[in-house]
Amino acid sequence: MLWVISYDIVDDRRRLRLAKLLSDYGHRVQKSVFECDLDDRRFLALKNQVERLIDHEEDSVRYYALCSRCRRAVEVSGWGTVREEEEVIIV
C-alpha cells in the first residue's frame, strides 16, 4: 500500500528526527510530505515510532492510504515525478 505522510512539526529538532525516520521508510516528495510503500506490519512499526517522537499537543502527522487504482491517478505539476511501484523479486 502506498502511504502519503504529511507533517507539521513545531520543533526543529523533532522535525529533523521525523524527516530522518520517514526517509528510512520512503521518499521525500515535498518538504513535509513523504511517500512510503509499506505493508501493514511496516506501516504499524513506522506509526508507533512516530507516536513516540512527536508532541501530541503541538505537532500533526497525517497518513493517507492510496490504493493501487488511486496511485495510478496521481499527477504532478512542476518538478518531480510519480514514483513507480518497486518491483519485488524473491529468489
PDB file of N, CA, C and O in Angstrom:
ATOM      1  N   MET A   1       0.857  -1.172   0.000  1.00  0.00           N
ATOM      2  CA  MET A   1       0.000   0.000   0.000  1.00  0.00           C
ATOM      3  C   MET A   1       0.899   1.230   0.000  1.00  0.00           C
ATOM      4  O   MET A   1       1.891   1.279   0.728  1.00  0.00           O
ATOM      5  N   LEU A   2       0.557   2.205  -0.803  1.00  0.00           N
ATOM      6  CA  LEU A   2       1.286   3.467  -0.809  1.00  0.00           C
ATOM      7  C   LEU A   2       0.669   4.388   0.238  1.00  0.00           C
ATOM      8  O   LEU A   2      -0.538   4.630   0.235  1.00  0.00           O
ATOM      9  N   TRP A   3       1.496   4.887   1.112  1.00  0.00           N
ATOM     10  CA  TRP A   3       1.069   5.833   2.135  1.00  0.00           C
ATOM     11  C   TRP A   3       1.686   7.189   1.834  1.00  0.00           C
ATOM     12  O   TRP A   3       2.893   7.288   1.614  1.00  0.00           O
ATOM     13  N   VAL A   4       0.865   8.235   1.824  1.00  0.00           N
ATOM     14  CA  VAL A   4       1.349   9.605   1.732  1.00  0.00           C
ATOM     15  C   VAL A   4       1.288  10.134   3.159  1.00  0.00           C
ATOM     16  O   VAL A   4       0.228  10.138   3.786  1.00  0.00           O
ATOM     17  N   ILE A   5       2.425  10.578   3.660  1.00  0.00           N
ATOM     18  CA  ILE A   5       2.521  11.026   5.044  1.00  0.00           C
ATOM     19  C   ILE A   5       2.973  12.476   5.042  1.00  0.00           C
ATOM     20  O   ILE A   5       4.032  12.813   4.512  1.00  0.00           O
ATOM     21  N   SER A   6       2.155  13.326   5.641  1.00  0.00           N
ATOM     22  CA  SER A   6       2.487  14.747   5.728  1.00  0.00           C
ATOM     23  C   SER A   6       2.580  15.133   7.197  1.00  0.00           C
ATOM     24  O   SER A   6       1.973  14.496   8.057  1.00  0.00           O
ATOM     25  N   TYR A   7       3.334  16.164   7.470  1.00  0.00           N
ATOM     26  CA  TYR A   7       3.505  16.559   8.870  1.00  0.00           C
ATOM     27  C   TYR A   7       3.687  18.056   9.019  1.00  0.00           C
ATOM     28  O   TYR A   7       4.121  18.755   8.103  1.00  0.00           O
ATOM     29  N   ASP A   8       3.340  18.519  10.201  1.00  0.00           N
ATOM     30  CA  ASP A   8       3.574  19.898  10.635  1.00  0.00           C
ATOM     31  C   ASP A   8       4.134  19.781  12.040  1.00  0.00           C
ATOM     32  O   ASP A   8       3.389  19.556  12.994  1.00  0.00           O
ATOM     33  N   ILE A   9       5.435  19.932  12.167  1.00  0.00           N
ATOM     34  CA  ILE A   9       6.136  19.755  13.435  1.00  0.00           C
ATOM     35  C   ILE A   9       6.704  21.101  13.864  1.00  0.00           C
ATOM     36  O   ILE A   9       7.427  21.745  13.104  1.00  0.00           O
ATOM     37  N   VAL A  10       6.381  21.519  15.065  1.00  0.00           N
ATOM     38  CA  VAL A  10       6.762  22.844  15.557  1.00  0.00           C
ATOM     39  C   VAL A  10       8.261  22.942  15.845  1.00  0.00           C
ATOM     40  O   VAL A  10       8.906  23.914  15.452  1.00  0.00           O
ATOM     41  N   ASP A  11       8.807  21.958  16.518  1.00  0.00           N
ATOM     42  CA  ASP A  11      10.189  21.996  16.984  1.00  0.00           C
ATOM     43  C   ASP A  11      11.148  21.513  15.885  1.00  0.00           C
ATOM     44  O   ASP A  11      10.922  20.468  15.275  1.00  0.00           O
ATOM     45  N   ASP A  12      12.224  22.283  15.637  1.00  0.00           N
ATOM     46  CA  ASP A  12      13.191  21.946  14.589  1.00  0.00           C
ATOM     47  C   ASP A  12      13.821  20.568  14.811  1.00  0.00           C
ATOM     48  O   ASP A  12      13.951  19.783  13.872  1.00  0.00           O
ATOM     49  N   ARG A  13      14.206  20.279  16.039  1.00  0.00           N
ATOM     50  CA  ARG A  13      14.870  19.001  16.322  1.00  0.00           C
ATOM     51  C   ARG A  13      13.934  17.818  16.065  1.00  0.00           C
ATOM     52  O   ARG A  13      14.334  16.834  15.442  1.00  0.00           O
ATOM     53  N   ARG A  14      12.693  17.910  16.542  1.00  0.00           N
ATOM     54  CA  ARG A  14      11.721  16.837  16.289  1.00  0.00           C
ATOM     55  C   ARG A  14      11.430  16.705  14.801  1.00  0.00           C
ATOM     56  O   ARG A  14      11.284  15.597  14.285  1.00  0.00           O
ATOM     57  N   ARG A  15      11.347  17.856  14.107  1.00  0.00           N
ATOM     58  CA  ARG A  15      11.072  17.830  12.670  1.00  0.00           C
ATOM     59  C   ARG A  15      12.194  17.106  11.924  1.00  0.00           C
ATOM     60  O   ARG A  15      11.920  16.300  11.035  1.00  0.00           O
ATOM     61  N   LEU A  16      13.432  17.379  12.268  1.00  0.00           N
ATOM     62  CA  LEU A  16      14.564  16.709  11.633  1.00  0.00           C
ATOM     63  C   LEU A  16      14.570  15.211  11.947  1.00  0.00           C
ATOM     64  O   LEU A  16      14.855  14.395  11.070  1.00  0.00           O
ATOM     65  N   ARG A  17      14.260  14.852  13.180  1.00  0.00           N
ATOM     66  CA  ARG A  17      14.215  13.445  13.566  1.00  0.00           C
ATOM     67  C   ARG A  17      13.104  12.713  12.813  1.00  0.00           C
ATOM     68  O   ARG A  17      13.281  11.571  12.390  1.00  0.00           O
ATOM     69  N   LEU A  18      11.952  13.381  12.649  1.00  0.00           N
ATOM     70  CA  LEU A  18      10.847  12.755  11.920  1.00  0.00           C
ATOM     71  C   LEU A  18      11.206  12.591  10.446  1.00  0.00           C
ATOM     72  O   LEU A  18      10.936  11.543   9.860  1.00  0.00           O
ATOM     73  N   ALA A  19      11.804  13.601   9.846  1.00  0.00           N
ATOM     74  CA  ALA A  19      12.199  13.507   8.431  1.00  0.00           C
ATOM     75  C   ALA A  19      13.200  12.370   8.237  1.00  0.00           C
ATOM     76  O   ALA A  19      13.116  11.641   7.249  1.00  0.00           O
ATOM     77  N   LYS A  20      14.141  12.209   9.160  1.00  0.00           N
ATOM     78  CA  LYS A  20      15.112  11.114   9.083  1.00  0.00           C
ATOM     79  C   LYS A  20      14.392   9.771   9.196  1.00  0.00           C
ATOM     80  O   LYS A  20      14.674   8.849   8.430  1.00  0.00           O
ATOM     81  N   LEU A  21      13.479   9.659  10.131  1.00  0.00           N
ATOM     82  CA  LEU A  21      12.722   8.425  10.298  1.00  0.00           C
ATOM     83  C   LEU A  21      11.947   8.085   9.026  1.00  0.00           C
ATOM     84  O   LEU A  21      12.003   6.952   8.546  1.00  0.00           O
ATOM     85  N   LEU A  22      11.230   9.058   8.485  1.00  0.00           N
ATOM     86  CA  LEU A  22      10.432   8.813   7.282  1.00  0.00           C
ATOM     87  C   LEU A  22      11.312   8.467   6.087  1.00  0.00           C
ATOM     88  O   LEU A  22      10.911   7.668   5.241  1.00  0.00           O
ATOM     89  N   SER A  23      12.493   9.049   6.003  1.00  0.00           N
ATOM     90  CA  SER A  23      13.385   8.738   4.881  1.00  0.00           C
ATOM     91  C   SER A  23      13.881   7.294   4.953  1.00  0.00           C
ATOM     92  O   SER A  23      14.298   6.734   3.939  1.00  0.00           O
ATOM     93  N   ASP A  24      13.841   6.690   6.135  1.00  0.00           N
ATOM     94  CA  ASP A  24      14.187   5.270   6.255  1.00  0.00           C
ATOM     95  C   ASP A  24      13.084   4.366   5.710  1.00  0.00           C
ATOM     96  O   ASP A  24      13.324   3.190   5.435  1.00  0.00           O
ATOM     97  N   TYR A  25      11.883   4.907   5.553  1.00  0.00           N
ATOM     98  CA  TYR A  25      10.725   4.127   5.100  1.00  0.00           C
ATOM     99  C   TYR A  25      10.241   4.486   3.699  1.00  0.00           C
ATOM    100  O   TYR A  25       9.524   3.705   3.073  1.00  0.00           O
ATOM    101  N   GLY A  26      10.632   5.676   3.195  1.00  0.00           N
ATOM    102  CA  GLY A  26      10.104   6.093   1.903  1.00  0.00           C
ATOM    103  C   GLY A  26      10.906   7.214   1.289  1.00  0.00           C
ATOM    104  O   GLY A  26      12.093   7.379   1.569  1.00  0.00           O
ATOM    105  N   HIS A  27      10.234   7.989   0.439  1.00  0.00           N
ATOM    106  CA  HIS A  27      10.888   9.035  -0.335  1.00  0.00           C
ATOM    107  C   HIS A  27      10.206  10.377  -0.081  1.00  0.00           C
ATOM    108  O   HIS A  27       8.979  10.481  -0.081  1.00  0.00           O
ATOM    109  N   ARG A  28      11.029  11.394   0.134  1.00  0.00           N
ATOM    110  CA  ARG A  28      10.503  12.745   0.305  1.00  0.00           C
ATOM    111  C   ARG A  28      10.063  13.264  -1.055  1.00  0.00           C
ATOM    112  O   ARG A  28      10.827  13.214  -2.018  1.00  0.00           O
ATOM    113  N   VAL A  29       8.812  13.771  -1.139  1.00  0.00           N
ATOM    114  CA  VAL A  29       8.311  14.319  -2.394  1.00  0.00           C
ATOM    115  C   VAL A  29       8.062  15.824  -2.283  1.00  0.00           C
ATOM    116  O   VAL A  29       7.969  16.514  -3.298  1.00  0.00           O
ATOM    117  N   GLN A  30       7.954  16.323  -1.079  1.00  0.00           N
ATOM    118  CA  GLN A  30       7.908  17.753  -0.786  1.00  0.00           C
ATOM    119  C   GLN A  30       8.551  17.943   0.577  1.00  0.00           C
ATOM    120  O   GLN A  30       8.877  16.960   1.242  1.00  0.00           O
ATOM    121  N   LYS A  31       8.740  19.172   1.003  1.00  0.00           N
ATOM    122  CA  LYS A  31       9.457  19.410   2.254  1.00  0.00           C
ATOM    123  C   LYS A  31       8.862  18.662   3.440  1.00  0.00           C
ATOM    124  O   LYS A  31       9.610  18.138   4.265  1.00  0.00           O
ATOM    125  N   SER A  32       7.555  18.599   3.547  1.00  0.00           N
ATOM    126  CA  SER A  32       6.909  17.933   4.678  1.00  0.00           C
ATOM    127  C   SER A  32       5.998  16.804   4.233  1.00  0.00           C
ATOM    128  O   SER A  32       5.007  16.503   4.899  1.00  0.00           O
ATOM    129  N   VAL A  33       6.328  16.175   3.108  1.00  0.00           N
ATOM    130  CA  VAL A  33       5.499  15.091   2.574  1.00  0.00           C
ATOM    131  C   VAL A  33       6.394  13.957   2.087  1.00  0.00           C
ATOM    132  O   VAL A  33       7.350  14.169   1.340  1.00  0.00           O
ATOM    133  N   PHE A  34       6.058  12.750   2.528  1.00  0.00           N
ATOM    134  CA  PHE A  34       6.772  11.554   2.106  1.00  0.00           C
ATOM    135  C   PHE A  34       5.795  10.569   1.485  1.00  0.00           C
ATOM    136  O   PHE A  34       4.624  10.530   1.863  1.00  0.00           O
ATOM    137  N   GLU A  35       6.271   9.776   0.536  1.00  0.00           N
ATOM    138  CA  GLU A  35       5.532   8.638   0.001  1.00  0.00           C
ATOM    139  C   GLU A  35       6.258   7.385   0.447  1.00  0.00           C
ATOM    140  O   GLU A  35       7.461   7.235   0.231  1.00  0.00           O
ATOM    141  N   CYS A  36       5.509   6.483   1.076  1.00  0.00           N
ATOM    142  CA  CYS A  36       6.102   5.259   1.618  1.00  0.00           C
ATOM    143  C   CYS A  36       5.290   4.060   1.150  1.00  0.00           C
ATOM    144  O   CYS A  36       4.083   3.992   1.383  1.00  0.00           O
ATOM    145  N   ASP A  37       5.948   3.119   0.494  1.00  0.00           N
ATOM    146  CA  ASP A  37       5.299   1.896   0.042  1.00  0.00           C
ATOM    147  C   ASP A  37       5.493   0.850   1.139  1.00  0.00           C
ATOM    148  O   ASP A  37       6.578   0.282   1.268  1.00  0.00           O
ATOM    149  N   LEU A  38       4.440   0.591   1.937  1.00  0.00           N
ATOM    150  CA  LEU A  38       4.575  -0.220   3.146  1.00  0.00           C
ATOM    151  C   LEU A  38       3.495  -1.281   3.243  1.00  0.00           C
ATOM    152  O   LEU A  38       2.341  -1.048   2.881  1.00  0.00           O
ATOM    153  N   ASP A  39       3.880  -2.442   3.732  1.00  0.00           N
ATOM    154  CA  ASP A  39       2.865  -3.431   4.090  1.00  0.00           C
ATOM    155  C   ASP A  39       2.329  -3.054   5.482  1.00  0.00           C
ATOM    156  O   ASP A  39       2.841  -2.133   6.118  1.00  0.00           O
ATOM    157  N   ASP A  40       1.314  -3.759   5.940  1.00  0.00           N
ATOM    158  CA  ASP A  40       0.672  -3.409   7.209  1.00  0.00           C
ATOM    159  C   ASP A  40       1.646  -3.425   8.378  1.00  0.00           C
ATOM    160  O   ASP A  40       1.604  -2.540   9.232  1.00  0.00           O
ATOM    161  N   ARG A  41       2.514  -4.415   8.423  1.00  0.00           N
ATOM    162  CA  ARG A  41       3.459  -4.548   9.536  1.00  0.00           C
ATOM    163  C   ARG A  41       4.422  -3.365   9.587  1.00  0.00           C
ATOM    164  O   ARG A  41       4.663  -2.796  10.652  1.00  0.00           O
ATOM    165  N   ARG A  42       4.972  -2.999   8.427  1.00  0.00           N
ATOM    166  CA  ARG A  42       5.914  -1.862   8.404  1.00  0.00           C
ATOM    167  C   ARG A  42       5.203  -0.536   8.678  1.00  0.00           C
ATOM    168  O   ARG A  42       5.773   0.351   9.313  1.00  0.00           O
ATOM    169  N   PHE A  43       3.957  -0.395   8.200  1.00  0.00           N
ATOM    170  CA  PHE A  43       3.218   0.828   8.497  1.00  0.00           C
ATOM    171  C   PHE A  43       3.001   0.985  10.001  1.00  0.00           C
ATOM    172  O   PHE A  43       3.209   2.067  10.550  1.00  0.00           O
ATOM    173  N   LEU A  44       2.585  -0.089  10.664  1.00  0.00           N
ATOM    174  CA  LEU A  44       2.362  -0.011  12.110  1.00  0.00           C
ATOM    175  C   LEU A  44       3.658   0.260  12.864  1.00  0.00           C
ATOM    176  O   LEU A  44       3.656   0.994  13.853  1.00  0.00           O
ATOM    177  N   ALA A  45       4.762  -0.323  12.411  1.00  0.00           N
ATOM    178  CA  ALA A  45       6.060  -0.055  13.044  1.00  0.00           C
ATOM    179  C   ALA A  45       6.425   1.416  12.900  1.00  0.00           C
ATOM    180  O   ALA A  45       6.864   2.048  13.861  1.00  0.00           O
ATOM    181  N   LEU A  46       6.244   1.959  11.703  1.00  0.00           N
ATOM    182  CA  LEU A  46       6.528   3.378  11.470  1.00  0.00           C
ATOM    183  C   LEU A  46       5.627   4.251  12.335  1.00  0.00           C
ATOM    184  O   LEU A  46       6.102   5.168  13.005  1.00  0.00           O
ATOM    185  N   LYS A  47       4.341   3.968  12.322  1.00  0.00           N
ATOM    186  CA  LYS A  47       3.399   4.803  13.081  1.00  0.00           C
ATOM    187  C   LYS A  47       3.720   4.775  14.576  1.00  0.00           C
ATOM    188  O   LYS A  47       3.628   5.808  15.239  1.00  0.00           O
ATOM    189  N   ASN A  48       4.089   3.627  15.111  1.00  0.00           N
ATOM    190  CA  ASN A  48       4.463   3.543  16.523  1.00  0.00           C
ATOM    191  C   ASN A  48       5.683   4.408  16.827  1.00  0.00           C
ATOM    192  O   ASN A  48       5.738   5.054  17.873  1.00  0.00           O
ATOM    193  N   GLN A  49       6.652   4.427  15.929  1.00  0.00           N
ATOM    194  CA  GLN A  49       7.832   5.274  16.127  1.00  0.00           C
ATOM    195  C   GLN A  49       7.464   6.749  16.063  1.00  0.00           C
ATOM    196  O   GLN A  49       7.972   7.556  16.842  1.00  0.00           O
ATOM    197  N   VAL A  50       6.579   7.100  15.131  1.00  0.00           N
ATOM    198  CA  VAL A  50       6.125   8.487  15.016  1.00  0.00           C
ATOM    199  C   VAL A  50       5.408   8.913  16.295  1.00  0.00           C
ATOM    200  O   VAL A  50       5.637  10.010  16.807  1.00  0.00           O
ATOM    201  N   GLU A  51       4.541   8.042  16.807  1.00  0.00           N
ATOM    202  CA  GLU A  51       3.786   8.351  18.025  1.00  0.00           C
ATOM    203  C   GLU A  51       4.705   8.667  19.196  1.00  0.00           C
ATOM    204  O   GLU A  51       4.400   9.542  20.005  1.00  0.00           O
ATOM    205  N   ARG A  52       5.828   7.960  19.291  1.00  0.00           N
ATOM    206  CA  ARG A  52       6.780   8.199  20.384  1.00  0.00           C
ATOM    207  C   ARG A  52       7.605   9.466  20.164  1.00  0.00           C
ATOM    208  O   ARG A  52       8.113  10.053  21.119  1.00  0.00           O
ATOM    209  N   LEU A  53       7.735   9.883  18.918  1.00  0.00           N
ATOM    210  CA  LEU A  53       8.611  11.013  18.594  1.00  0.00           C
ATOM    211  C   LEU A  53       7.921  12.371  18.712  1.00  0.00           C
ATOM    212  O   LEU A  53       8.537  13.339  19.157  1.00  0.00           O
ATOM    213  N   ILE A  54       6.662  12.453  18.322  1.00  0.00           N
ATOM    214  CA  ILE A  54       6.001  13.756  18.219  1.00  0.00           C
ATOM    215  C   ILE A  54       5.454  14.229  19.568  1.00  0.00           C
ATOM    216  O   ILE A  54       5.269  13.443  20.498  1.00  0.00           O
ATOM    217  N   ASP A  55       5.205  15.529  19.643  1.00  0.00           N
ATOM    218  CA  ASP A  55       4.496  16.128  20.776  1.00  0.00           C
ATOM    219  C   ASP A  55       3.030  16.211  20.359  1.00  0.00           C
ATOM    220  O   ASP A  55       2.688  16.973  19.455  1.00  0.00           O
ATOM    221  N   HIS A  56       2.181  15.454  20.994  1.00  0.00           N
ATOM    222  CA  HIS A  56       0.778  15.355  20.592  1.00  0.00           C
ATOM    223  C   HIS A  56      -0.014  16.636  20.842  1.00  0.00           C
ATOM    224  O   HIS A  56      -1.130  16.776  20.342  1.00  0.00           O
ATOM    225  N   GLU A  57       0.541  17.563  21.599  1.00  0.00           N
ATOM    226  CA  GLU A  57      -0.128  18.844  21.842  1.00  0.00           C
ATOM    227  C   GLU A  57       0.230  19.890  20.785  1.00  0.00           C
ATOM    228  O   GLU A  57      -0.535  20.829  20.563  1.00  0.00           O
ATOM    229  N   GLU A  58       1.383  19.738  20.134  1.00  0.00           N
ATOM    230  CA  GLU A  58       1.864  20.756  19.200  1.00  0.00           C
ATOM    231  C   GLU A  58       1.976  20.288  17.751  1.00  0.00           C
ATOM    232  O   GLU A  58       1.845  21.097  16.833  1.00  0.00           O
ATOM    233  N   ASP A  59       2.212  19.018  17.537  1.00  0.00           N
ATOM    234  CA  ASP A  59       2.549  18.502  16.213  1.00  0.00           C
ATOM    235  C   ASP A  59       1.369  17.782  15.561  1.00  0.00           C
ATOM    236  O   ASP A  59       0.427  17.365  16.235  1.00  0.00           O
ATOM    237  N   SER A  60       1.441  17.647  14.246  1.00  0.00           N
ATOM    238  CA  SER A  60       0.413  16.934  13.497  1.00  0.00           C
ATOM    239  C   SER A  60       1.072  16.091  12.414  1.00  0.00           C
ATOM    240  O   SER A  60       1.925  16.573  11.669  1.00  0.00           O
ATOM    241  N   VAL A  61       0.665  14.824  12.336  1.00  0.00           N
ATOM    242  CA  VAL A  61       1.114  13.931  11.272  1.00  0.00           C
ATOM    243  C   VAL A  61      -0.137  13.306  10.677  1.00  0.00           C
ATOM    244  O   VAL A  61      -1.004  12.826  11.408  1.00  0.00           O
ATOM    245  N   ARG A  62      -0.234  13.309   9.344  1.00  0.00           N
ATOM    246  CA  ARG A  62      -1.393  12.736   8.648  1.00  0.00           C
ATOM    247  C   ARG A  62      -0.928  11.607   7.743  1.00  0.00           C
ATOM    248  O   ARG A  62       0.121  11.691   7.104  1.00  0.00           O
ATOM    249  N   TYR A  63      -1.726  10.551   7.701  1.00  0.00           N
ATOM    250  CA  TYR A  63      -1.427   9.358   6.908  1.00  0.00           C
ATOM    251  C   TYR A  63      -2.566   9.169   5.903  1.00  0.00           C
ATOM    252  O   TYR A  63      -3.732   9.079   6.286  1.00  0.00           O
ATOM    253  N   TYR A  64      -2.222   9.110   4.626  1.00  0.00           N
ATOM    254  CA  TYR A  64      -3.211   8.890   3.575  1.00  0.00           C
ATOM    255  C   TYR A  64      -2.853   7.601   2.837  1.00  0.00           C
ATOM    256  O   TYR A  64      -1.772   7.491   2.258  1.00  0.00           O
ATOM    257  N   ALA A  65      -3.756   6.638   2.859  1.00  0.00           N
ATOM    258  CA  ALA A  65      -3.540   5.376   2.157  1.00  0.00           C
ATOM    259  C   ALA A  65      -4.064   5.513   0.729  1.00  0.00           C
ATOM    260  O   ALA A  65      -5.192   5.954   0.508  1.00  0.00           O
ATOM    261  N   LEU A  66      -3.228   5.129  -0.233  1.00  0.00           N
ATOM    262  CA  LEU A  66      -3.637   5.164  -1.633  1.00  0.00           C
ATOM    263  C   LEU A  66      -3.683   3.741  -2.175  1.00  0.00           C
ATOM    264  O   LEU A  66      -2.678   3.030  -2.169  1.00  0.00           O
ATOM    265  N   CYS A  67      -4.844   3.339  -2.636  1.00  0.00           N
ATOM    266  CA  CYS A  67      -4.975   2.022  -3.260  1.00  0.00           C
ATOM    267  C   CYS A  67      -4.245   2.045  -4.600  1.00  0.00           C
ATOM    268  O   CYS A  67      -3.831   3.108  -5.061  1.00  0.00           O
ATOM    269  N   SER A  68      -4.088   0.893  -5.220  1.00  0.00           N
ATOM    270  CA  SER A  68      -3.350   0.838  -6.484  1.00  0.00           C
ATOM    271  C   SER A  68      -4.026   1.655  -7.579  1.00  0.00           C
ATOM    272  O   SER A  68      -3.349   2.257  -8.412  1.00  0.00           O
ATOM    273  N   ARG A  69      -5.361   1.680  -7.582  1.00  0.00           N
ATOM    274  CA  ARG A  69      -6.079   2.482  -8.590  1.00  0.00           C
ATOM    275  C   ARG A  69      -5.839   3.972  -8.350  1.00  0.00           C
ATOM    276  O   ARG A  69      -5.604   4.727  -9.294  1.00  0.00           O
ATOM    277  N   CYS A  70      -5.898   4.391  -7.091  1.00  0.00           N
ATOM    278  CA  CYS A  70      -5.647   5.799  -6.756  1.00  0.00           C
ATOM    279  C   CYS A  70      -4.198   6.184  -7.047  1.00  0.00           C
ATOM    280  O   CYS A  70      -3.914   7.294  -7.497  1.00  0.00           O
ATOM    281  N   ARG A  71      -3.305   5.262  -6.785  1.00  0.00           N
ATOM    282  CA  ARG A  71      -1.880   5.500  -7.032  1.00  0.00           C
ATOM    283  C   ARG A  71      -1.634   5.805  -8.505  1.00  0.00           C
ATOM    284  O   ARG A  71      -0.848   6.694  -8.832  1.00  0.00           O
ATOM    285  N   ARG A  72      -2.301   5.074  -9.394  1.00  0.00           N
ATOM    286  CA  ARG A  72      -2.136   5.306 -10.837  1.00  0.00           C
ATOM    287  C   ARG A  72      -2.704   6.659 -11.262  1.00  0.00           C
ATOM    288  O   ARG A  72      -2.338   7.177 -12.317  1.00  0.00           O
ATOM    289  N   ALA A  73      -3.590   7.234 -10.458  1.00  0.00           N
ATOM    290  CA  ALA A  73      -4.220   8.501 -10.809  1.00  0.00           C
ATOM    291  C   ALA A  73      -3.445   9.714 -10.294  1.00  0.00           C
ATOM    292  O   ALA A  73      -3.858  10.848 -10.535  1.00  0.00           O
ATOM    293  N   VAL A  74      -2.338   9.500  -9.596  1.00  0.00           N
ATOM    294  CA  VAL A  74      -1.538  10.612  -9.076  1.00  0.00           C
ATOM    295  C   VAL A  74      -0.926  11.390 -10.235  1.00  0.00           C
ATOM    296  O   VAL A  74      -0.370  10.802 -11.163  1.00  0.00           O
ATOM    297  N   GLU A  75      -1.032  12.703 -10.175  1.00  0.00           N
ATOM    298  CA  GLU A  75      -0.441  13.575 -11.185  1.00  0.00           C
ATOM    299  C   GLU A  75       0.465  14.583 -10.502  1.00  0.00           C
ATOM    300  O   GLU A  75       0.244  14.944  -9.346  1.00  0.00           O
ATOM    301  N   VAL A  76       1.480  15.033 -11.212  1.00  0.00           N
ATOM    302  CA  VAL A  76       2.416  16.007 -10.675  1.00  0.00           C
ATOM    303  C   VAL A  76       2.490  17.188 -11.626  1.00  0.00           C
ATOM    304  O   VAL A  76       2.652  17.012 -12.834  1.00  0.00           O
ATOM    305  N   SER A  77       2.372  18.392 -11.082  1.00  0.00           N
ATOM    306  CA  SER A  77       2.619  19.609 -11.852  1.00  0.00           C
ATOM    307  C   SER A  77       3.906  20.223 -11.318  1.00  0.00           C
ATOM    308  O   SER A  77       4.125  20.255 -10.107  1.00  0.00           O
ATOM    309  N   GLY A  78       4.753  20.708 -12.210  1.00  0.00           N
ATOM    310  CA  GLY A  78       6.029  21.255 -11.764  1.00  0.00           C
ATOM    311  C   GLY A  78       7.065  20.153 -11.666  1.00  0.00           C
ATOM    312  O   GLY A  78       6.939  19.116 -12.318  1.00  0.00           O
ATOM    313  N   TRP A  79       8.093  20.375 -10.850  1.00  0.00           N
ATOM    314  CA  TRP A  79       9.187  19.409 -10.748  1.00  0.00           C
ATOM    315  C   TRP A  79       8.731  18.167 -10.003  1.00  0.00           C
ATOM    316  O   TRP A  79       7.770  18.197  -9.234  1.00  0.00           O
ATOM    317  N   GLY A  80       9.427  17.099 -10.243  1.00  0.00           N
ATOM    318  CA  GLY A  80       9.137  15.837  -9.578  1.00  0.00           C
ATOM    319  C   GLY A  80       8.441  14.872 -10.520  1.00  0.00           C
ATOM    320  O   GLY A  80       7.892  15.269 -11.548  1.00  0.00           O
ATOM    321  N   THR A  81       8.472  13.607 -10.155  1.00  0.00           N
ATOM    322  CA  THR A  81       7.827  12.575 -10.942  1.00  0.00           C
ATOM    323  C   THR A  81       7.018  11.674 -10.025  1.00  0.00           C
ATOM    324  O   THR A  81       7.250  11.629  -8.817  1.00  0.00           O
ATOM    325  N   VAL A  82       6.085  10.972 -10.598  1.00  0.00           N
ATOM    326  CA  VAL A  82       5.326   9.979  -9.855  1.00  0.00           C
ATOM    327  C   VAL A  82       6.211   8.750  -9.740  1.00  0.00           C
ATOM    328  O   VAL A  82       6.693   8.226 -10.744  1.00  0.00           O
ATOM    329  N   ARG A  83       6.422   8.293  -8.515  1.00  0.00           N
ATOM    330  CA  ARG A  83       7.272   7.111  -8.297  1.00  0.00           C
ATOM    331  C   ARG A  83       6.498   5.864  -8.667  1.00  0.00           C
ATOM    332  O   ARG A  83       5.330   5.712  -8.311  1.00  0.00           O
ATOM    333  N   GLU A  84       7.154   4.988  -9.375  1.00  0.00           N
ATOM    334  CA  GLU A  84       6.556   3.714  -9.752  1.00  0.00           C
ATOM    335  C   GLU A  84       6.662   2.744  -8.590  1.00  0.00           C
ATOM    336  O   GLU A  84       7.534   2.876  -7.732  1.00  0.00           O
ATOM    337  N   GLU A  85       5.755   1.759  -8.573  1.00  0.00           N
ATOM    338  CA  GLU A  85       5.862   0.704  -7.564  1.00  0.00           C
ATOM    339  C   GLU A  85       7.165  -0.031  -7.782  1.00  0.00           C
ATOM    340  O   GLU A  85       7.541  -0.344  -8.912  1.00  0.00           O
ATOM    341  N   GLU A  86       7.855  -0.305  -6.671  1.00  0.00           N
ATOM    342  CA  GLU A  86       9.092  -1.054  -6.786  1.00  0.00           C
ATOM    343  C   GLU A  86       8.772  -2.515  -7.038  1.00  0.00           C
ATOM    344  O   GLU A  86       7.926  -3.109  -6.370  1.00  0.00           O
ATOM    345  N   GLU A  87       9.459  -3.076  -8.008  1.00  0.00           N
ATOM    346  CA  GLU A  87       9.250  -4.478  -8.325  1.00  0.00           C
ATOM    347  C   GLU A  87       9.966  -5.330  -7.287  1.00  0.00           C
ATOM    348  O   GLU A  87      11.136  -5.098  -6.983  1.00  0.00           O
ATOM    349  N   VAL A  88       9.267  -6.304  -6.751  1.00  0.00           N
ATOM    350  CA  VAL A  88       9.836  -7.202  -5.758  1.00  0.00           C
ATOM    351  C   VAL A  88      10.148  -8.524  -6.428  1.00  0.00           C
ATOM    352  O   VAL A  88       9.284  -9.132  -7.060  1.00  0.00           O
ATOM    353  N   ILE A  89      11.390  -8.967  -6.287  1.00  0.00           N
ATOM    354  CA  ILE A  89      11.811 -10.246  -6.839  1.00  0.00           C
ATOM    355  C   ILE A  89      12.275 -11.115  -5.683  1.00  0.00           C
ATOM    356  O   ILE A  89      13.182 -10.746  -4.937  1.00  0.00           O
ATOM    357  N   ILE A  90      11.646 -12.269  -5.543  1.00  0.00           N
ATOM    358  CA  ILE A  90      12.019 -13.201  -4.479  1.00  0.00           C
ATOM    359  C   ILE A  90      12.795 -14.339  -5.109  1.00  0.00           C
ATOM    360  O   ILE A  90      12.329 -14.982  -6.050  1.00  0.00           O
ATOM    361  N   VAL A  91      13.984 -14.580  -4.580  1.00  0.00           N
ATOM    362  CA  VAL A  91      14.865 -15.630  -5.115  1.00  0.00           C
ATOM    363  C   VAL A  91      14.884 -16.802  -4.168  1.00  0.00           C
ATOM    364  O   VAL A  91      15.564 -17.795  -4.429  1.00  0.00           O
TER     365      VAL A  91
END
